Every structure is written in C-alpha cells, then in structure tokens.
C-alpha cells in the first residue's frame, strides 16, 4: 500500500511539473494604410523556473505593418513597446516576412535573426479589433 501511495505522489508531481499549457491570442487592427498585429502568449501551469515554482507567464508583441500588404518585408515591419512607441532594437537584424490573409483571417510570421527562427514564428488565426 505504501508503494502505491509513493507511486501516486510521484505521478501527480510529474504531471504538475509537465502540465504547462500555452495559449496564443492574435488581434489585427487597421491602422491607416497598414495594420497592427497584437500577439499575446500566455503559459499556465505549475513549472519549475530558475527562481523556483512558476504558475504562469506571458509575452506581448505589437507589430506595425506599413503598406498595403498582404506581404510585408522586414523594412515594412516595426515592433512597438508597451507604450505603443517604436522599439528600435526589436527589429534589428531580422530577415523574412509577415503575411496577412484577410479572406481567411490568418497571420503568418516567418522571421529570422542570425540564422535562427524568431520566437513568435507561426501561422495564427486572428480576430479583428
């Protein structure tokens, strides 16, 4: 009976440590001739971080796409900080493109920095603001 209890506790502990769930929400808004993409990623669950236990985290990215699109090269892409101002350093050294499919409501982010994929690359269904 004691072995079963120890096994159950170990299984529950392992499930809690690997039970992280990531959600992504994308909103696209028209901004004059261009568009703004807001991408928010949230992680929920109990995981061990460098400073102990963590129950959640989030990352927020705001991208201004200048021009008519639907394909935006890196010289048409600007990253904004949390105040809505231009972040001069976030876009440095990037290559690739961002595509906005208005009919199917998808945003495809395909950017690279230094030969590595950018952390928010992917194809996302968006909603309009």
Secondary structure, DSSP 8 states (H G I E B T S, - for coil): -HHHHHHHHHHHHHHHHT--EEEEEEEEEEETTEEEEEEEEEEEEEEEETTEEEEEEEEEEEEEE-SS-SEEEGGGEEEE-TTS-B-TTTTTTEEEEEEEETTTTEEEEEEEETTEE-TT-EEEE-EE-
